Amino acid sequence: MIYIYNLLAAILIGLSIGAVIGQRNNAAKVTGLIAIVLAVVTIFTNTWIPLAIGVAVFLVGQGMQRDPRTA
């Protein structure tokens, strides 16, 4: 089970790095960085709770994206 947590944490890190690089919204960048930190914590502690929180934070950050041209 530890390997699954590490694999999911690595996927979250990759997604978050891509999201942070491409973001125009500062709040979404911050949530991406928080998700990266929580994924790294998951890799070193081998628990699922930081991973679940990191995914939730990442999804909130992605939900905050909004194209200003559509407003």
C-alpha positions in Angstrom: 0.0 0.0 0.0 2.9 2.3 0.7 3.9 2.1 -3.0 0.5 3.2 -4.1 0.6 6.2 -1.8 4.0 7.1 -3.2 2.8 6.7 -6.8 -0.2 8.8 -6.2 1.9 11.4 -4.5 4.3 11.5 -7.4 1.4 12.0 -9.8 0.1 14.8 -7.6 3.5 16.5 -7.7 3.7 16.3 -11.4 0.2 17.7 -11.9 0.8 20.4 -9.4 4.1 21.5 -11.0 2.4 21.7 -14.4 -0.5 23.7 -12.9 1.8 26.1 -11.0 3.9 26.8 -14.1 0.8 27.5 -16.2 -1.3 29.5 -13.7 -2.1 33.2 -14.1 -4.1 33.2 -10.8 -1.9 33.7 -7.7 -4.3 31.9 -5.4 -4.2 28.9 -7.7 -0.4 29.0 -7.7 -0.4 28.9 -3.9 -2.8 26.0 -3.7 -0.6 24.2 -6.3 2.5 24.8 -4.1 0.6 23.6 -1.0 -0.4 20.4 -2.9 3.3 19.8 -3.8 4.4 20.2 -0.2 1.7 17.8 1.0 2.6 15.2 -1.6 6.2 15.4 -0.5 5.1 14.9 3.1 3.2 11.9 1.9 6.2 10.4 0.3 8.3 10.7 3.4 5.7 9.8 6.0 3.8 7.1 4.0 0.4 8.1 5.2 -2.7 8.8 3.1 -4.1 11.8 5.0 -1.7 14.5 3.6 -2.3 13.0 0.2 -6.0 13.3 0.5 -5.7 16.9 1.8 -3.2 17.7 -1.0 -5.6 16.4 -3.7 -8.5 18.4 -2.1 -6.4 21.6 -2.1 -5.3 21.0 -5.7 -8.8 20.6 -6.8 -9.9 23.7 -5.0 -7.1 25.6 -6.7 -8.1 24.3 -10.1 -11.7 25.3 -9.4 -10.5 28.8 -8.8 -9.3 29.1 -12.4 -11.4 31.4 -14.5 -10.8 32.8 -17.9 -11.3 36.6 -17.7 -12.4 36.7 -21.3 -15.6 34.7 -20.6 -16.8 36.9 -17.7 
